[in-house]
Amino acid sequence: MDERGLRGLIDRVKAGDLSRRGFVQRLAAVGLTAPMATQLLAFSGVAMAQSAPAYKPTKRGGGGLLKVLWWQGPTLLNPHFAVGTKDRDGSRLFYEPLAAWDRDGNLRPKLAASIPSREDGTLAADGKSVTWKIKQGVKWHDGKPFTADDVVFTWAYSSDPATATVTSGSYKDVVVEKIDDFTVVVKFKQPTPFWADTYVGWMGCIIPKHLFGDYVGAKSRDAPTNLKPVGTGPYKFKDFKPGDLVTGEINLDYHVPNRPHFDAVEMKGGGDAVSAARAVLQTGEFHFAWNMQVEDEILVRMEKGGKGKVVITPGGGIEHLQLNNTDPWTEVDGERSSLKTKHPILSDPVVRQAIALLIDKKSIQDHIYGRIGIATANYINNPERFRSKNTTFEFNVDKANALLDKAGWVRGADGIRTKDGRRLKFVYQTSINQPRQKTQAIIKQAAQKAGIEMDLKSVTSSVFFSSDVANPDTYTKFYADLQEYSNGMEAPDPETFLRQFCSWEVATKDNKWQGRNVTRWQNREYDDTHKAAQVELDPVKRAAMLIKCNELVVNNQVTIPLVMRPSAVAMNNRLVAEISGWDNNTSDLANWYLDS
């Protein structure tokens, strides 16, 4: 579909000649997903559908204890310091944003009274501001009223560089002003097509001014509430054992009628993905288990136990291999992987290209992931509109050998190549779980055939994804040559997700390694393209810019995509829970219930 045809369809929706459903169906027929179709309408001035979750219970409570299992246990409960999914999901038991993404890419109000739109004037036509109407009558868990002051404070807190939040990118380039006790306006420095970033999803969780007000800036890590949250969510904090167990009790003053269904929640951490799957699918000990990073043949066998099922939800998840652009083995001013260094071997583009050729993605899909990991050439795979058609992947050991030969990497007596006194050897790290260790083995075996030595390092998940700034083995410090893990888009638009490769997002000692650019790659063309996309109000032109960002990352082997990963969780057969591929697993927790 060309630009003219797309604009014609949008005009028909505006005029009432074509329904939203019809528009989505037309775009689906040419490969554009429902979330992307929804976003195109929103950017073009058509109000977003106000979706409502399915919910049967007619009273609050009575559902007993909800038992959920994360095989990486949360280590803190402040969403603005949450570098890993487990911390974000754990924080979301208690905290809420103004709005959340449903599974179809629609915005659903949480602490907002409604979703901004062009029709009511709350979404500015010039793209420079958005006005949020805040829900009235909401209370913090300690009984204090929730007001616009808390919303404005959250912006001030996260945008302060000294606070060093992981969410700062969503706040630092905007100004938030209070209009009245229940209205705020977010002002952008320039036209901003993706306005649904600040205050949306896990990055948008609002924190209480009266408890965090004395802990802004350098004192941010000292706040007692980092470990004892006081939010507005369906459950009130009861106890927390970092890395092990989070417990909450029903919030009897929750601001949504008849919610929540459960009287209490236990979020258990630790173990591994296989045991987590078994605890839901076979034994029925838990109602829900997060992230089925398990070989698919094992999951299929467990599902036959009849207690539960694997629920797969499309989203923007990607399992990938990162290449360090800095030197992890040289310390400068007390910092390894410093921006003041360059990687002594991976700075050679031929070496990076060879590594890409040595990854058998099809085998990784066929023999490990199956339906929950599809081989891909792209970092951005979903929505379809943002998936590049110009990228390819190839597994070819002979071609990798030829590239290295031509570049002067010569095999030694032991078969390992050297050049200018440097040995072609890497430390390749990832978290401990069976699919990742099997992926490491597949890649190492191919690398050996090309004269590359790889030392495999496996780090306990709770350590690898830890928010502890003193921990040397976190993925944000990246004290290795190569590392593998999965992350994903938490909105049906890749602009925010692609921010992780921008120069100003580099993780450093100065920002407590909270910057999202952990590869430390810096590229002027990428920065300029991303900045241009941030202000391009034309959705068609903007999509082309974001596709270019994806291509720059892939073609420069900043990261090598392995398999795209839809959300895969295990659920008890009676549990009714909507899982969004664009938001936290726990983003809709208030609406979970057990069906009879």
Secondary structure, 3 states (H helix, E strand, C coil): CCHHHHHHHHHHHHHCCCCHHHHHHHHHHCCCCHHHHHHHHHHCCCCCCCCCCCCCCCCCCCCCEEEEEECCCCCCCCHHHCCCHHHHHHHCCCCCCCEEECCCCCEEECCECCCCCCCCCCECCCCCEEEEEECCCCECCCCCECCHHHHHHHHHHHHCHHHCCCCHHHCCCEEEEEEECCEEEEEECCCCCCCCCCCECHHHCCCCHHHHCCCCHHHHHHCHHHCCCCCCCCEEEEEEECCCEEEEEECCCCCCCCCCCCCEEEEEECCCHHHHHHHHHCCCCCCEECCCCCCHHHHHHHHCCCCEEEEEEEEEEEEEEEECCCCCCCCECCECCCCCCCCCCCCCHHHHHHHHHCCCHHHHHHHHHHHHCEECCCCCCCCHHHCCCCCCCCCCHHHHHHHHHHCCCEECCCCCEEECCEECEEEEEEECCHHHHHHHHHHHHHHHHCCCEEEEEEECHHHHCCCCCCCCCCCCCCCCCEEEEEEEECCCCCHHHHHHHCHHHECCCCCCCCCCECCCCCCHHHHHHHHHHHHCCCHHHHHHHHHHHHHHHHHCCCEEEEEEEEEEEEEECCEECCCCCCCCCCCCHHHCEECC
